Amino acid sequence: MMGILLLTLALVGCASTSKETDTLHQISVLNALLLGEYDGIISVGELKELGDTGIGTFDTLEGEMILLDGTVYQAKADGTVVIPDDEVLVPFAMAVHFEADIHEGSLANIVDINALKAALDQTIARTSNDFNRFYAAVITGSFSSIRVRSVPGQTKPYPRLSAIAAEQKEYEYQDEKGTIVAFRCPQYVNGINMPTWHLHFLSSDASRGGHLLEATLSQGNLRMGDMKTYQIQLPSSSSFASMDIANDLTKETHAIEGVK
């Protein structure tokens, strides 16, 4: 397996004082993924040691990851969801030992994904009112409609992620029960990660899921926690070393976030 460099950013005075639940672990950086760095650098088993809740993708970009209650699920491009072996590799992910230390309460009548993101931001404004921290949210409930996407695994030479957007497979479900796992990053990490909310969905029977494109929430429960310590594990591959990841790729980020 590839070697791994470790970069730690502590948002408090001393990282050693942070609880483990206050640490957001990130595998690689977003701009590297956008430019085609799809080779995994840690295993699913190793990722589960870093957190019990998370999102990400898999080696060669094969499917969308939902890490929920300590189990990793792989939402594949054919619409199925499987539990990958611990040996499967991961090129990009976010994981935390989740604790709802900011808020727990109900949500209802959320008409679309923008309204959902606004409700999450309003929860932050009412509680910590600190948009410079990192946040994780778990929303479990009943959805009148859900739209998700996934992408198939790629072969080398890997194309840029924006070029794969045309291949993404989208699925829409009605009257679905399930869970959204979401992370919010602050604006100052643009390029390292995606600012604001990034959401993945898993149905309650773990048979459907993916990157969340749209949602109408009828009734649900929101749990939210914050992280003040941010750890990034960087690839040590030659391809990563030669990448110019300092460019502003915001337009490409927006392209992969939207609906076809």
N, C-alpha and C positions, 0 to 999 in steps of 0.2 A: 504493500500500500504506500501511496505517496507520503512524503514527510509533510508535516503541518507546522506552520508558524502560528504563533498566538499573539494577538493584539488585544489588550484590555484597556477599556476606557471606563473609568469610575466617575460617576456623576455626583459622588459624595466625597468627603474629604479623604476617606481611607477605605479601600475596597474590602479590607479584612473585616470591617464592621458590618458589611451588608449581609443580610440573610440570604440563603441560597435561593429563596423565592423572589428575591430582588434582582436576580441576575438573568439577563436575556443573553442567550448563547446564539450566535449566528455563524453559519458555515458559509464561507466565501463572501463575496460582495456582489451587489446587484449588477453593477456595470460589467463585471466579468461574465456574469450569466448572459446579459444582453448581447455581449460580443461573441458568445459561443463556447464558454468554458463549461462543458456539460459532463466532464469526467468526475466521478465521485471521489471524495477525499476522506470521508469517514464512513463507517458502516451504520446501518440502521440500529444495530445493537448498541454501538457507541453513542449514537444520538439519544437513545432512550435513557442513557445514564445522565445526560445533560438536562433533560426535562421530560415532563409527562404530558405537555400540551404544546402543539406547534403546527407549523405549516412549512411546505417546501416542495421539492421535486426529487427525482431519482436519476441515477446514472443514465447518461445519454438523453436526459430530459423525458424519460418515459413515465408520463403521468403526473398527477398532482398528489401531494402528500397532505394528509390530515393526521396529526398526532393528538389523540384524545384519550384521557384517562390511562396513559401509559402504553397504549397500543398504537402502532403505526399502520395506517391504511393507505393503499395506493389506488387512486381513482384513475383508471386507464382510459385511453382514447376510445375504446370500444364501448364505453359506458359501464363496464363492470368495475367492482371494487374488490381488491384482494388484500390479504395481509402478507407483506413480503417477508422473506427470510431475514434474519438478523445480519447475514453476510452481505446483503444487497448494499451498494454504495450510494452515497448522497453527495451531490455537488453543491447544493444550496438549500438552506433551511434556517428556521428560527425555532427555538425551543426554550421553555421555561418550566420550572416546577411551580405550577399555577396556584395562586392563592387569591381569593376575592377580597383583597384588603382595601379596596376603594369603594366598591358599591355592590349591592345585590338587591334586585327588585324586578318588577314586572315591566314588560313592554307590550303595547297593543296597537293595532291599526296602523302599522308602518307600511306605507303605500309602495315604496320602492327602495332601491339600495341607497340612493342619495339621502332619503329621509332616515334610513337606518344609520348611516354614517353621521348625520346631523344629530340624531338622538344620542349616539355614543359620545360625540364631542360635547353635547349639552351636559351629559353626565360628568364628564371631566370638569367642565366649567363650574358645575354646582358643588363639586367635591374638592379636588386638589387645586383646580384652576391653574394647573401647571402644564403647558403644552410643550415644554422642553424635556419632559420625561418620556419614557417608553411605556406603552400600555398593552395589556393583553385582555381580550374579552371573549367570553363564551356565552352564546345565546342559544338556548334550547327552547323549542316551541313548535307551533303549528303554522305552516306556511300555505297560503292559498295558491302561491306559485313560486317556483324556484327555477332559475336558469344557471347552469354551470357549464364549464368547459374543461377539456383536457387536450393534451397533445401527444402524438406518438413518439416513440424513441427515434433518435436521429443517428445517422452514420457520418463518419468523417470523410472529408473535411466538414466540420459542423457549420451550418449557416447561422447568421445572426438571428436572435430570437424574434425580432420584428418580421423577418422573412418567413418564419414558421407560422405566423398568425393566421395566414390563409389556410393552413392545414388543421387548425384547431377544430375539434369536434365539440359541438354545443348540444346540450340536452336540456329540455324544459319539462318540469314535472308539476302536476297540480295536486292540491290537497296533500301536501307532504309534511311529515313530522321528522324533525332532525335537529342538528346542532351546527351552528356556525362558530368556527374558531377564527378570531381576528386579532391582528396586531397593528398598533399605531406607532409609527416612528416620527420623530420631529423633523422639521424642515432642514436642519443643519446637517443631516446625514444623507442628503440627496446624492445619489450615485453609489453610496455605500449600501443604502437600502432605499426603499420607496417611501417617501414622506406620506403622511396620513395613513389611512386604513387599507389593509390588505386582508381579504376574507376568503376562507375556504369553507365548504359545506360537506356534511356527511349525514345521510338519512339515518333514522333511528334503528333500522334493521341492518345498517352498514352495507347496503347493496348498491347505493347510488351516492355520487358525490363529485367534487371537483372544485376548481377555482370559481368563486361566486361572481357571476355577472349581473344578476338581477334577483330580487326577492321581494315578496309581499308577505309580511308577517302579520298573522291574525292575532295571535296571543303567544307570549313567551316570557322566559325568565332570563335576565341579564346578570352576569357576574363579571366584575372587572377588577383587575389588579394592575399595579404599576411596578416598573423595574428601574432601579437607579444605577445599576452596574451593567455594562455592555461589553461582552467579550466576542471577538471575531477570530475565527480560525481561517487562515489564509492558505490557499493552495501553494505548493512549492514546485509546480510543473513548469517546464520551459515555456509552454504556451502562455501561462499566466504571467511569467516574467517578462515576456515580450509585448504584452498588451498595453495599449495606451488607455488606461481606465479613468484618466482624469478628465475626459471630455464630458460635456453636458449632454446626456442621452435622454433628457426628459421627454422629448417627442416620441422616442421609441418606447419608453415606459408607458406613455399614454396609449400608444398603438396596441400594445399587448394587453392592456387593461380593459379595453372596450369590447363591445359586442360586434361581431362581424357585420 
